[in-house]
């Protein structure tokens, strides 16, 4: 039940408890007063008539005075007065208002009744028509106010009870109507007061609901000087504090997200960094991207510590959007290196190509400031990995655990050796949905220490200049044939193909490496366990 309804009912109960007893007392008291006044009027009339009748009853003569009074009574406009009559001591009607009973004998039972009356009396009876009557009976004695003196007769007034109390009944009705009207006014008053009183409470209630829904921008506009106004003031203060706390929490979470990526938290199916705990983990298939600046140590040796950090931050600032643009997230920075994770191999490969395009623009700005250009290498591998929270109760961090991460890092390390900017694993290539979107060539097959199955390493040419792309595509067929001969131990044929490639592209490091390997194995032979695979024994 709403509070305004409760207040209305409460006010009505209070009003009823106050009005009802007062109305009851007032009605009863008013009825008594009206009745007493009516009886007083009747008594005065009877007293006046008995005074006139005393002498005439004593002398038993013409009764002119009584008839004169009767004549005046007949002129009264009082429909409640039904009958007036005078009886002498012998039980004879001397006079009556209706002029029907004069000189008639009073019935014996009435004579017996009247003979017992010694003082003015009021009696309720019924007339011949069975109508309720109120009868005022006044004995007339020789000496006024002396009940022991000689009884001369009786003066009787009969009133129609219904008509006599008509004024009382009308007063009761009027008072009832007044009470009803007053009650209606009280109801309206109670409703208005309760609405006014509860309006601010309802505003407070709605305010609590709004705040509970997370909207902290609400400010209540209640300016009363009572407790409700004070409560609203405290409510606004509380809201302001909550808003400040929420802003601080948002800023804190934003700061945390710079250390623990939001996407990392989403993978763990948590709402925020506050929900993660030590040991949370999930196993998923993802593509891992590693990138590194070539010859960073040499570059940084020429800089102060401050310059080194400015350089790294400017570079990372340029590369970061390329990752997020392709729905990836940066898991960690390892000095100048970037480790990023992607849901699909396409996203990872597109991000790498974007990084190479961005690097071209970044180098142009460096050259404008007389800084030397930088080169990077990018390696991508796709596989199953575990994302989780590691550490202790004092410090935790998100991390990725998987051989796939190790292989991605190893592939990135091969870029310098093969003179490539972007390499990916065979697994990444297989998961591409649109393989013809990219320019690729196989450059080697490698085996990571501790793993049995070798992996083909594929160079992605996108992101290079058009000249380099066209040049390497023109030698791609020769490269594939040369590698095939190499793996089949036909080193003489392989040597010729690799030399032909180097004639066309002297800077092709991959062709040169395979040429040197072929020459060596052709001269010295291969180990007994040789599989045509390059072993990656260093991390």
Secondary structure, DSSP 8 states (H G I E B T S, - for coil): --HHHHHHHHHHHHHHHHHHHHHHHHHHHHHHHHHHHHHHHHHHHHHHHHHHHHHHHHHTS--HHHHHHHHHHHT---TTEEEEEEEETTSBEEEETTSSSTT-B--HHHHHHHHT--S-EEEEEE-TT--EEEEEEEEEESSTT-TTS-EEEEEEEEEEHHHHTHHHHHHHHHHHHHHHHHHHHHHHHHHHHHHHHHHHHHHHHHHHHHHHTT----------SSHHHHHHHHHHHHHHHHHHHHHHHHHHHHHHHHHS-HHHHHHTT-SSGGG--TT-EEEEEEEEEEEEETTHHHHHTTS-HHHHHHHHHHHHHHHHHHHHHTT-EEEEEETTEEEEEESSHHHHHHHHHHHHHHHHHHHHHHHHTT-----EEEEEEEEEEEEEEEE-SS-EEEEEE-HHHHHHHHHHHHHHHHT-SEEEEHHHHHT-S-GGGS-EEEEEEEEETT-SS-EEEEEE-TTS-HHHHHHHHHTHHHHHHHHHHHHTT-HHHHHHHHHHHHHH-TT-HHHHHHHHHHHHHHHH---TT--S-EEE---
